[in-house]
Amino acid sequence: MAVVVLDFGSQYTQLIARRLRELRTFSVILPGSSPWEHVLAHKPQALVLSGSPASLTDPHAPRPDPRLWSSHLPILGICYGMHLLVQVHGGQVVPGWVREYGRAQLTCAQGPLFSGVSTPFTVWMSHGDTVRQVPPGWKVEASTSDCPVAALSSPDRRMFGVQFHPEVAHTEHGQAILERFLDWAGVDRSWTPENIAHELAREVRDRVGRDRVILAASGGVDSSVLALLLVQAGVEHRAVFVDHGLLRLGEREEVEQALRGLGVQLHVVDASARFLTALKGLVDPEAKRGAIGATFIDVFREQAARLGHFRFLAQGTLYPDVIESAGSQGAAKIKSHHNVGGLPAELGFELVEPLRWLFKDEVRALGCVLGLPNSICLRHPFPGPGLAVRILGEVTPEALDIARHVDHEFIHALREHGLYSEVWQALAVVTPLRSVGVAGDERKYGYVVALRAVTSQDGMTADWARLPHDFLDGVAARITRRVPEVGRVVYDITSKPPATIEWE
């Protein structure tokens, strides 16, 4: 059973699903135009209609399967979703005289969605159209100074519409409003990490049976959680950990100890020399990524053949990959889904992707329940190509050594000062630049390294972390003392957008 979120192209659709799951309710996202049979396949207890960049004044604007309206399911329409409710039930939606974008003050809120919430309070608006006339018998339940109909409900209180976005953090009491809807709709609230672990283990056992499963273990949280899930499911497996020589200091040993200690059947391959050879002379980031991906596939294929016959390949595909592959009417497809690690279908395995319904934060929570150490479970994101994309220019043994030690000093300093969990991701970049400096009484030219730390909720957007100046001063001194090849340390203060989090 689930709350089905119908996506009409809103930039906030994933956020709606995440907020519902934070309220311990399983939610799935489907394209807004999905056939009603596809919606019913998820056994919906309620529906949420998302916003959209489209306008109902456009005859080609996206619309749901008309059978939805006779389903008698509880429905919450958000922004464009509210406009759909109004138009279908005999109201009128027109271009607004005043367009609301950003913060607004909600006044006179009443009804089930606002129970226990005092007004006025701030909401986040993003709309050009407005409701001129509500459907017959419907009741206006909230307004702003520029939007007379900011929330409304149907006569039987089965359908609700809100013009604002309760799912965004800028809306005060937004989570409470969503929770009121779930309570009013009588939706199941048992979506917890413990229940997820039990259910996924059962699903894996049912799918795999007595066959063998192989997976590529990168040392990251996704593949590590997947490996532990196979252990809990009691299936015969082999996790192949390819050390490409581009890992952080001590990372291979840490991953080996953690996974083997938890019962994972781990096979480690040291292919670092092979990857360095493949990277020799390459400076273009995409060329480096391509060389790493191709070499990884070759190494994994060889190891799989040596380890015997496997019917299934387990991969850590997450729900955002599935959503972005599906696309939705009114929104551009973000990317085509690709197998994690770049493993091609022609390898000849059947895929097992038990994490495909989970967001990243849910995978972390699942890892904690399964016993994955916090050093891995709560680790910052790390790129698949490893330090190769944190070294600008050619990847050499010297550059790798510098990158490892600078990263080690930066991350350890963050941990020591209680700042590691305050940032989404922290990294160090070795640039090809040299700058003049003084060591003792001598001039020297040392490498310029850049430190970067960002805050974010999901990595889609990010702001540079305002680390204390005293901390930055201390970590720069620490790096230049302990990594003598470094002559200058700079701190990146660019947000995403316009920059990306990684430099390459």
DOFI-144745 format. One line per 8 residues: number of its first residue (from 0); their letters; for each residue x, y, z of N, C-alpha, C. Coordinates in steps of 0.05 Angstrom, whole numbers. Example, Ala and Ser with C-alpha at 12.3 -4.5 7.8 and 13.67 -1.06 7.14 Angstrom:
0> as> 264,-114,156,246,-90,156,264,-66,156  257,-45,142,273,-21,143,258,1,157
***
This chain:
0> mavvvldf> 17,-24,0,0,0,0,18,25,0  8,46,-14,25,69,-17,8,94,-21  21,117,-18,10,142,-29,23,146,-56  7,148,-76,17,152,-103,18,182,-109  42,191,-117,46,219,-124,47,220,-155  28,234,-167,27,237,-196,42,262,-203  63,258,-220,82,279,-226,74,292,-253  68,318,-251,61,333,-275,84,352,-283
8> gsqytqli> 108,347,-273,131,362,-281,142,381,-261  133,380,-236,142,398,-216,171,393,-208  186,414,-203,213,411,-193,214,400,-165  191,400,-151,190,391,-123,178,363,-119  173,349,-141,159,323,-138,174,303,-121  200,301,-125,215,282,-108,214,290,-79  213,316,-75,212,326,-47,185,319,-34  164,319,-49,138,310,-38,140,281,-28
16> arrlrelr> 151,264,-45,153,235,-37,171,232,-13  193,247,-12,211,246,11,198,255,36  182,276,35,169,286,59,148,265,69  134,253,51,115,232,59,129,209,72  152,201,62,166,179,74,178,187,101  185,212,104,194,221,131,171,218,151  146,218,142,123,214,159,116,184,161  135,167,153,132,137,156,110,126,138
24> tfsvilpg> 107,139,115,87,130,95,102,123,69  97,99,59,110,91,33,97,107,11  113,120,-6,103,136,-28,118,128,-54  104,129,-76,116,124,-102,108,147,-121  126,153,-140,121,173,-160,115,160,-187  94,168,-199,87,159,-226,83,183,-244  88,181,-270,81,202,-288,52,210,-286  46,236,-288,19,245,-284,-2,233,-303
32> sspwehvl> 7,225,-326,-11,214,-346,-13,183,-345  -3,171,-323,-2,142,-321,-30,130,-324  -33,108,-339,-59,94,-340,-68,86,-311  -93,87,-307,-104,81,-281,-96,54,-271  -92,35,-289,-84,8,-281,-56,9,-267  -38,26,-277,-12,29,-266,-13,41,-238  -32,59,-234,-36,71,-207,-46,50,-188  -66,35,-197,-78,15,-179,-59,-7,-172
40> ahkpqalv> -39,-12,-189,-20,-34,-183,-4,-28,-157  -3,-4,-149,11,3,-124,-8,4,-100  -32,-5,-103,-52,-7,-82,-53,20,-66  -60,42,-80,-59,68,-67,-80,71,-45  -72,84,-23,-90,92,-2,-98,121,-5  -82,136,-20,-87,164,-25,-71,173,-49  -78,196,-60,-64,207,-83,-55,235,-77  -32,243,-88,-23,270,-88,-18,279,-116
48> lsgspasl> -29,301,-124,-25,312,-151,-4,335,-149  18,332,-163,40,351,-160,35,378,-175  53,396,-171,53,421,-186,63,415,-215  65,437,-230,74,434,-258,82,462,-269  101,463,-287,106,488,-301,85,496,-321  67,477,-326,46,481,-346,23,497,-334  5,507,-352,-19,522,-344,-43,508,-356  -64,506,-340,-89,494,-350,-102,510,-371
56> tdphaprp> -93,535,-376,-104,550,-398,-93,540,-425  -73,523,-424,-61,510,-448,-76,484,-453  -89,481,-476,-104,456,-481,-87,431,-481  -60,434,-483,-42,411,-483,-30,406,-456  -39,420,-435,-28,416,-408,-33,388,-399  -15,376,-384,-18,348,-376,-42,344,-357  -55,321,-361,-78,314,-344,-77,285,-337  -88,277,-314,-88,249,-307,-109,233,-321
64> dprlwssh> -107,207,-318,-128,189,-328,-155,197,-315  -175,202,-331,-201,212,-320,-214,193,-300  -206,167,-301,-218,148,-282,-210,154,-253  -189,170,-250,-180,178,-223,-202,191,-208  -218,208,-221,-238,224,-207,-261,208,-195  -265,184,-205,-287,168,-193,-276,146,-175  -251,149,-166,-238,128,-150,-246,129,-121  -257,152,-111,-264,155,-83,-240,154,-64
72> lpilgicy> -216,157,-75,-192,158,-58,-188,187,-48  -177,190,-24,-169,217,-15,-148,229,-34  -151,255,-40,-133,268,-59,-124,294,-47  -98,300,-50,-87,326,-43,-75,337,-69  -85,360,-78,-74,373,-101,-56,397,-93  -32,397,-103,-13,419,-95,-8,436,-120  -14,462,-117,-10,482,-138,-25,474,-164  -11,465,-184,-24,456,-209,-44,434,-202
80> gmhllvqv> -36,417,-183,-54,395,-175,-81,406,-164  -80,428,-150,-104,441,-140,-120,452,-164  -107,463,-184,-121,474,-207,-136,451,-222  -124,428,-223,-137,405,-235,-163,398,-221  -161,397,-194,-185,391,-178,-207,412,-183  -199,437,-184,-219,458,-188,-232,456,-215  -216,454,-236,-227,453,-263,-245,429,-268  -236,406,-260,-251,382,-265,-278,382,-251
88> hggqvvpg> -280,396,-228,-305,395,-212,-321,420,-216  -316,435,-238,-334,457,-245,-326,484,-236  -302,488,-226,-292,514,-219,-278,527,-243  -265,549,-238,-251,563,-260,-223,572,-251  -204,566,-268,-176,574,-264,-168,593,-286  -157,616,-279,-149,636,-299,-121,646,-293  -108,659,-313,-83,672,-307,-86,694,-285  -68,694,-266,-71,712,-244,-63,741,-251
96> wvreygra> -77,760,-238,-69,788,-241,-42,793,-228  -39,780,-206,-13,782,-191,-2,754,-189  23,750,-197,36,724,-195,51,723,-169  49,700,-155,63,697,-130,86,678,-133  110,687,-126,134,671,-126,149,676,-100  154,656,-85,169,659,-60,150,660,-36  159,673,-15,145,673,10,120,690,10  99,680,23,74,694,27,63,687,54
104> qltcaqgp> 45,704,64,33,699,91,5,687,87  1,663,98,-25,650,97,-42,660,121  -66,668,115,-84,678,136,-110,662,136  -124,664,158,-151,652,160,-152,623,154  -131,608,159,-130,579,153,-149,564,172  -164,545,161,-182,529,177,-186,502,163  -200,483,176,-205,457,165,-185,437,174  -189,411,165,-172,389,174,-142,392,169
112> lfsgvstp> -135,404,147,-106,406,141,-91,425,160  -106,443,172,-94,464,189,-100,461,218  -110,437,226,-117,432,253,-92,435,271  -94,452,292,-72,456,310,-51,475,300  -55,487,277,-35,506,265,-46,534,267  -32,552,280,-42,579,284,-32,597,260  -48,616,253,-42,635,232,-38,662,243  -24,680,228,-13,675,201,14,660,203
120> ftvwmshg> 21,647,180,47,634,178,57,635,149  83,631,146,95,634,119,92,609,102  85,613,77,83,591,58,100,598,33  106,578,17,122,583,-7,104,580,-31  102,602,-47,85,602,-71,102,601,-96  91,590,-117,104,590,-143,82,584,-164  67,606,-171,45,602,-190,38,627,-205  28,623,-229,18,646,-245,-12,646,-248
128> dtvrqvpp> -23,621,-249,-52,619,-251,-65,621,-223  -90,626,-223,-104,628,-197,-133,619,-200  -145,612,-178,-173,602,-178,-191,627,-177  -207,631,-198,-226,653,-198,-252,644,-185  -260,619,-190,-286,610,-180,-282,581,-170  -290,576,-145,-288,549,-134,-311,532,-144  -307,506,-145,-329,488,-153,-353,490,-135  -376,484,-145,-401,485,-128,-398,468,-103
136> gwkveast> -404,480,-80,-403,465,-55,-376,464,-42  -355,471,-56,-328,470,-45,-324,494,-26  -306,490,-7,-302,510,14,-273,521,13  -271,547,13,-244,560,15,-235,558,44  -210,548,48,-200,544,75,-176,560,82  -164,575,63,-142,592,69,-138,612,47  -124,634,53,-119,655,33,-94,670,40  -84,686,21,-63,705,26,-73,732,16
144> sdcpvaal> -57,753,19,-66,779,11,-69,781,-20  -54,765,-35,-56,765,-64,-70,740,-76  -77,721,-59,-89,696,-68,-113,689,-51  -137,697,-59,-161,692,-43,-166,662,-38  -158,645,-57,-162,616,-53,-135,603,-52  -124,602,-28,-98,589,-23,-101,560,-14  -125,552,-6,-130,524,1,-161,521,0  -169,497,-7,-198,491,-9,-203,461,-5
152> sspdrrmf> -228,454,-1,-235,426,3,-261,420,-10  -265,395,-17,-290,386,-29,-312,384,-8  -337,383,-17,-359,381,3,-357,358,22  -347,335,12,-345,311,29,-318,310,44  -302,331,41,-275,332,53,-258,308,46  -262,298,21,-245,276,11,-222,287,-5  -226,310,-18,-206,323,-35,-198,350,-24  -172,355,-24,-161,381,-14,-142,392,-35
160> gvqfhpev> -142,418,-37,-123,432,-54,-109,454,-39  -83,457,-44,-68,479,-32,-52,493,-55  -53,519,-56,-39,534,-76,-9,535,-71  -2,533,-46,26,535,-38,39,507,-38  65,507,-31,80,481,-31,87,473,-3  72,455,10,78,447,37,103,430,39  113,420,17,136,402,17,162,416,20  164,442,14,189,456,15,194,467,43
168> ahtehgqa> 220,469,50,227,477,77,218,505,83  215,522,63,207,550,68,179,553,78  162,532,74,134,534,85,134,525,114  127,543,131,124,536,159,101,517,163  104,497,180,84,477,186,77,460,162  94,460,141,89,444,117,86,415,123  105,405,139,104,376,146,79,369,163  71,388,180,47,383,196,22,382,178
176> ilerfldw> 21,399,157,-1,399,139,-3,372,124  20,362,114,20,336,101,12,314,120  21,316,145,14,296,164,-16,296,170  -28,320,171,-57,322,175,-72,308,152  -62,311,127,-75,298,105,-73,268,108  -50,258,115,-47,228,118,-65,218,140  -67,232,162,-84,224,184,-113,224,175  -122,245,162,-149,247,152,-156,225,133
184> agvdrswt> -136,217,116,-140,197,96,-137,169,107  -128,166,132,-125,139,144,-103,123,131  -81,136,123,-59,122,109,-42,107,129  -32,84,120,-14,67,137,12,82,142  22,81,167,46,96,175,67,77,186  72,55,172,92,34,182,117,33,166  123,54,150,147,54,133,171,62,150  183,43,164,206,47,182,229,31,172
192> peniahel> 254,39,179,278,24,171,276,-6,178  266,-11,202,264,-39,211,246,-55,193  223,-44,187,204,-58,169,214,-60,141  228,-39,132,240,-40,105,261,-63,103  278,-65,123,298,-86,123,286,-114,122  265,-118,138,252,-144,138,239,-150,111  225,-130,100,211,-135,75,230,-139,51  251,-123,50,270,-126,28,285,-153,29
200> arevrdrv> 292,-162,53,304,-188,56,286,-210,45  260,-208,52,241,-228,43,239,-227,12  238,-203,1,236,-200,-28,260,-212,-43  284,-208,-31,309,-218,-44,308,-249,-42  300,-260,-20,299,-290,-17,279,-301,-38  256,-288,-40,236,-298,-59,246,-297,-88  261,-276,-94,270,-272,-122,294,-291,-128  312,-294,-110,337,-308,-116,335,-338,-111
208> grdrvila> 321,-346,-90,319,-374,-84,346,-385,-76  354,-407,-89,380,-420,-83,402,-412,-102  397,-393,-120,417,-385,-139,438,-366,-126  461,-363,-139,482,-347,-129,480,-318,-140  490,-299,-123,488,-271,-130,516,-259,-128  523,-242,-148,548,-228,-147,542,-198,-147  558,-182,-133,555,-153,-134,582,-140,-133  583,-116,-143,607,-99,-142,606,-82,-118
216> asggvdss> 624,-86,-99,625,-70,-75,645,-47,-78  635,-23,-77,653,0,-80,664,11,-54  652,2,-32,659,13,-6,641,36,2  624,45,-16,604,66,-10,581,54,5  563,72,14,541,63,31,521,46,15  516,52,-10,496,37,-25,504,8,-29  528,3,-39,536,-25,-44,541,-40,-18  549,-25,3,554,-38,29,528,-47,41
224> vlalllvq> 507,-30,40,481,-37,50,470,-60,35  474,-60,8,464,-82,-8,477,-108,-1  503,-107,4,517,-132,12,506,-142,39  501,-125,58,490,-134,84,462,-144,81  447,-133,63,420,-143,58,421,-171,47  440,-178,30,443,-205,20,450,-224,43  466,-214,62,473,-231,85,448,-236,101  432,-215,107,408,-219,123,388,-237,109
232> agvehrav> 387,-235,82,369,-252,67,378,-281,66  403,-286,74,413,-313,74,418,-325,47  424,-308,27,429,-318,0,459,-321,-5  465,-340,-22,494,-345,-28,503,-322,-46  525,-309,-39,533,-286,-54,564,-284,-53  574,-266,-70,602,-258,-70,603,-229,-77  614,-213,-60,618,-185,-65,647,-180,-75  649,-169,-98,676,-164,-110,683,-135,-106
240> fvdhgllr> 704,-130,-91,714,-104,-85,740,-99,-101  737,-82,-122,760,-77,-139,774,-52,-129  798,-56,-119,815,-33,-110,828,-21,-135  818,1,-144,829,13,-168,852,32,-162  861,33,-137,883,50,-130,877,79,-128  851,86,-129,842,113,-128,825,119,-103  829,102,-83,814,105,-58,828,124,-39  814,131,-18,825,148,3,844,132,21
248> lgereeve> 859,146,37,878,133,55,865,114,74  873,89,73,863,68,91,835,58,85  823,67,62,795,60,57,792,31,51  810,19,36,807,-10,29,807,-27,55  825,-21,73,827,-37,97,802,-33,114  792,-9,115,768,-3,131,744,-18,120  740,-18,94,717,-31,81,720,-61,85  743,-72,80,747,-101,84,740,-110,112
256> qalrglgv> 750,-96,132,745,-103,160,716,-101,167  703,-80,158,674,-76,165,657,-97,152  660,-102,126,642,-120,112,647,-149,120  672,-157,122,677,-185,130,668,-190,158  671,-169,175,662,-173,203,632,-176,205  618,-168,185,588,-170,186,578,-194,169  597,-211,160,589,-235,146,587,-234,116  596,-212,104,596,-210,75,618,-227,63
264> qlhvvdas> 611,-243,43,631,-259,29,646,-241,9  668,-230,17,682,-209,2,706,-219,-12  708,-212,-37,732,-219,-54,745,-193,-63  770,-189,-54,784,-164,-60,804,-168,-82  804,-149,-101,823,-150,-123,839,-124,-123  865,-127,-123,883,-103,-125,890,-99,-155  876,-80,-167,881,-75,-195,892,-46,-199  905,-35,-178,913,-8,-179,933,-2,-202
272> arfltalk> 952,-20,-206,972,-16,-227,958,-16,-255  938,-32,-258,924,-34,-284,909,-8,-289  897,3,-269,882,28,-272,901,52,-278  924,52,-264,943,74,-269,953,73,-297  958,49,-307,966,46,-335,945,57,-354  920,51,-349,898,60,-366,895,90,-365  903,103,-343,900,132,-339,924,147,-349  945,134,-355,970,147,-363,966,166,-386
280> glvdpeak> 974,191,-383,973,211,-404,946,225,-407  926,216,-393,899,228,-396,895,252,-377  884,273,-388,879,297,-372,850,306,-374  836,299,-395,808,306,-397,791,290,-377  773,303,-362,758,289,-342,741,266,-353  728,270,-376,711,249,-387,728,226,-397  752,232,-408,770,211,-417,779,194,-393  784,207,-370,792,192,-346,769,174,-337
288> rgaigatf> 745,186,-336,721,170,-328,717,146,-346  720,151,-372,716,129,-391,736,107,-388  761,114,-383,783,94,-379,778,78,-354  769,92,-333,764,78,-308,741,59,-311  719,68,-323,695,51,-327,701,27,-344  716,30,-366,722,8,-383,740,-13,-369  760,-3,-354,778,-21,-340,763,-36,-318  745,-21,-304,729,-35,-283,713,-58,-294
296> idvfreqa> 700,-53,-317,683,-74,-329,701,-98,-336  724,-93,-347,742,-116,-355,750,-131,-330  758,-117,-309,767,-131,-284,744,-146,-272  720,-134,-270,698,-147,-258,690,-172,-274  690,-170,-300,683,-193,-317,702,-216,-312  728,-210,-311,748,-231,-306,744,-244,-279  739,-228,-259,736,-239,-232,711,-256,-230  689,-247,-242,664,-262,-241,668,-290,-254
304> arlghfrf> 683,-291,-276,688,-316,-289,705,-335,-271  724,-324,-256,741,-340,-239,725,-351,-214  705,-336,-206,691,-343,-181,668,-363,-186  664,-371,-210,643,-391,-216,618,-379,-228  597,-395,-229,573,-387,-242,555,-371,-224  545,-348,-234,526,-332,-219,502,-326,-238  478,-329,-227,455,-323,-243,447,-293,-241  451,-282,-217,442,-255,-211,465,-236,-206
312> laqgtlyp> 461,-211,-215,478,-189,-208,462,-169,-192  471,-164,-167,457,-145,-149,470,-118,-153  453,-98,-156,462,-70,-160,447,-51,-142  461,-30,-134,450,-11,-115,435,12,-128  418,6,-148,401,27,-160,383,39,-139  382,65,-138,364,79,-119,340,91,-133  321,100,-117,296,110,-129,299,134,-147  316,154,-140,320,176,-158,328,168,-186
320> dviesags> 344,146,-189,351,136,-215,327,127,-231  309,113,-216,285,103,-229,266,126,-238  263,145,-220,246,169,-226,257,184,-250  283,189,-250,295,205,-271,294,191,-298  294,164,-297,292,149,-322,263,150,-334  244,149,-316,216,148,-325,208,175,-338  217,197,-327,208,223,-337,179,227,-331  168,249,-339,139,254,-335,130,273,-356
328> qgaakiks> 104,272,-362,93,291,-381,96,319,-370  107,337,-385,110,365,-376,138,370,-364  154,349,-362,182,352,-352,201,338,-370  225,349,-373,245,336,-390,257,313,-375  263,291,-390,277,269,-378,305,278,-370  313,272,-345,338,282,-334,361,265,-345  358,239,-344,379,221,-354,367,193,-358  380,178,-374,372,150,-377,384,134,-354
336> hhnvgglp> 369,115,-343,379,99,-321,402,82,-331  423,82,-316,446,65,-323,453,48,-299  463,24,-304,470,6,-282,492,18,-266  489,15,-240,509,26,-221,536,13,-227  557,30,-229,583,19,-235,588,17,-265  567,23,-281,570,21,-310,571,-7,-320  561,-27,-305,563,-54,-314,542,-59,-336  550,-68,-360,532,-71,-382,515,-96,-381
344> aelgfelv> 492,-94,-394,473,-116,-393,484,-141,-406  502,-138,-425,513,-161,-439,531,-179,-422  535,-171,-397,550,-189,-379,535,-215,-375  509,-215,-380,494,-240,-379,480,-247,-353  478,-228,-334,465,-233,-309,437,-223,-309  420,-235,-291,394,-223,-285,398,-203,-262  386,-180,-265,390,-159,-245,372,-163,-220  384,-157,-197,369,-155,-172,375,-128,-161
352> eplrwlfk> 354,-111,-157,358,-84,-148,339,-78,-125  345,-89,-101,326,-87,-79,324,-59,-67  343,-41,-74,342,-14,-62,329,6,-81  317,-3,-102,307,14,-123,283,31,-114  271,26,-92,249,42,-82,258,62,-60  284,63,-54,294,79,-32,309,104,-40  306,125,-24,322,149,-27,348,145,-11  367,162,-17,394,160,-4,392,160,26
360> devralgc> 376,178,38,375,179,67,362,154,78  344,142,63,332,117,72,352,94,71  370,94,52,391,74,50,409,76,74  416,101,82,433,105,105,419,95,130  394,101,133,379,91,157,378,61,157  374,49,133,373,20,131,400,8,139  422,21,131,449,11,138,453,11,168  443,32,181,446,33,210,431,10,224
368> vlglpnsi> 407,3,213,392,-19,224,406,-45,220  419,-48,197,433,-73,190,459,-76,204  469,-55,218,493,-57,233,518,-46,219  514,-32,196,537,-20,182,549,1,200  576,1,204,588,21,221,583,50,210  581,69,229,576,96,221,598,107,203  622,97,206,644,107,189,639,103,160  622,83,153,614,78,125,586,88,121
376> clrhpfpg> 568,82,140,539,89,136,535,119,133  550,135,148,546,163,148,568,178,133  583,164,117,605,175,102,595,195,81  611,215,76,604,234,55,604,220,28  589,229,9,590,218,-19,618,219,-30  625,198,-45,652,197,-57,648,187,-86  660,200,-105,655,194,-134,666,166,-141  652,153,-159,660,126,-168,689,126,-179
384> pglavril> 697,146,-195,725,146,-204,745,154,-183  735,158,-159,753,163,-136,769,189,-139  794,187,-130,812,211,-130,820,219,-158  814,203,-178,822,210,-205,808,236,-214  784,242,-204,770,266,-211,774,288,-190  792,283,-171,800,304,-152,829,312,-157  840,302,-179,867,310,-188,863,322,-215  868,348,-218,865,361,-243,889,355,-260
392> gevtpeal> 884,344,-284,906,336,-301,912,306,-298  936,298,-306,943,270,-306,944,258,-278  934,234,-275,935,220,-250,962,205,-248  979,213,-230,1005,201,-226,1007,191,-197  1026,173,-192,1030,163,-164,1035,186,-145  1051,206,-153,1056,229,-136,1031,244,-130  1015,250,-150,990,265,-146,971,250,-128  969,224,-132,952,207,-115,960,208,-86
400> diarhvdh> 986,207,-82,997,208,-54,990,234,-41  993,256,-56,986,282,-45,956,284,-39  940,275,-58,911,276,-55,902,261,-31  913,237,-27,905,220,-4,911,234,23  935,245,24,943,256,50,930,283,56  925,299,35,910,324,40,882,318,48  869,299,34,842,291,41,841,280,70  860,264,77,862,253,104,863,275,125
408> efihalre> 880,294,121,883,316,141,858,333,143  846,339,120,821,355,120,798,341,134  793,316,126,771,301,138,775,296,168  799,289,175,805,285,204,801,311,220  809,333,209,806,358,222,776,364,226  760,359,206,731,363,208,719,346,230  728,321,232,718,303,253,727,313,280  752,320,283,762,329,309,748,353,319
416> hglysevw> 739,371,301,725,395,310,695,393,309  684,368,306,656,364,306,641,376,282  655,380,260,643,393,236,636,373,214  645,348,216,642,330,194,612,326,187  596,322,208,567,317,203,552,342,197  565,365,199,552,390,193,552,397,163  568,382,148,569,388,119,560,363,104  550,368,80,541,346,63,565,331,51
424> qalavvtp> 585,345,42,608,333,29,632,352,32  655,340,37,680,355,39,701,340,22  717,355,8,737,343,-9,761,362,-13  782,350,-24,806,365,-30,813,360,-59  821,381,-73,828,379,-101,858,387,-105  872,369,-119,900,376,-125,901,388,-153  910,413,-154,911,427,-180,939,424,-192  942,428,-218,968,427,-230,985,452,-226
432> lrsvgvag> 974,471,-211,988,496,-207,1009,494,-185  1030,509,-189,1051,511,-168,1053,541,-160  1058,546,-135,1061,574,-127,1086,576,-110  1097,600,-111,1122,604,-96,1116,607,-66  1134,596,-50,1131,598,-21,1159,598,-8  1158,598,18,1183,599,33,1183,576,53  1203,559,53,1207,537,71,1234,542,85  1232,549,111,1257,556,124,1268,582,112
440> derkygyv> 1292,581,103,1304,604,90,1305,601,60  1290,581,49,1292,576,20,1265,580,7  1267,589,-19,1243,590,-35,1237,562,-46  1211,557,-49,1203,531,-61,1177,535,-76  1173,517,-95,1148,518,-110,1132,493,-102  1109,497,-89,1092,475,-80,1066,475,-94  1053,452,-93,1026,449,-106,1005,467,-92  986,476,-108,963,490,-97,941,469,-95
448> valravts> 930,466,-71,907,449,-67,883,465,-58  860,457,-67,835,470,-60,818,453,-42  808,464,-20,790,450,-2,761,460,-9  743,441,-7,715,447,-13,697,433,7  678,447,18,658,435,36,631,448,29  610,432,27,584,443,19,563,432,38  542,448,40,518,439,54,496,434,33  480,414,38,459,406,19,440,387,32
456> qdgmtadw> 417,383,20,398,362,29,400,337,11  405,341,-14,405,318,-33,426,319,-54  443,340,-54,464,342,-73,456,355,-99  430,359,-103,420,372,-128,428,401,-129  426,414,-106,436,441,-103,453,441,-78  471,460,-76,489,460,-52,500,488,-48  505,494,-23,517,520,-16,544,514,-3  563,532,-7,589,528,5,587,531,36
464> arlphdfl> 600,513,50,598,513,79,614,536,92  601,550,110,614,572,124,630,562,147  652,548,141,669,537,162,683,560,177  687,557,203,699,578,219,727,586,208  733,612,208,759,621,198,782,609,214  779,606,240,800,594,256,806,565,247  784,551,241,787,524,232,802,523,205  794,539,186,808,540,160,837,547,163
472> dgvaarit> 842,566,180,870,574,185,886,550,196  874,536,215,888,513,227,892,490,207  872,485,191,874,462,173,894,468,150  896,493,142,915,501,121,944,497,132  948,506,157,975,502,169,981,472,173  961,457,180,964,428,184,972,414,158  959,422,137,965,409,111,993,416,101  1000,442,102,1026,450,92,1049,439,109
480> rrvpevgr> 1044,434,134,1065,422,151,1068,392,146  1045,378,143,1046,349,141,1047,338,113  1041,355,93,1043,346,65,1062,366,52  1088,361,53,1108,381,45,1107,389,16  1094,372,-1,1092,380,-30,1073,403,-34  1056,408,-15,1036,429,-17,1047,456,-7  1045,476,-24,1055,503,-17,1033,523,-11  1008,517,-20,987,537,-16,960,522,-15
488> vvyditsk> 943,531,4,916,520,7,895,542,3  876,537,-15,854,556,-20,827,542,-13  807,558,-8,780,547,-1,760,557,-22  745,537,-33,726,542,-54,699,553,-42  691,577,-50,666,588,-39,645,592,-61  644,573,-80,625,573,-101,602,554,-95  577,563,-98,554,546,-94,547,530,-119  528,511,-116,518,496,-138,488,502,-141
496> ppatiewe> 478,513,-164,494,524,-185,507,550,-177  526,561,-193,533,553,-220,554,530,-221  569,525,-200,589,504,-200,576,477,-194  591,456,-199,584,430,-189,598,425,-162  591,404,-148,604,399,-122,633,391,-127  637,370,-144,664,362,-152,675,381,-173  701,382,-175,713,400,-195,713,387,-223  713,361,-224,713,348,-250,689,328,-251
***
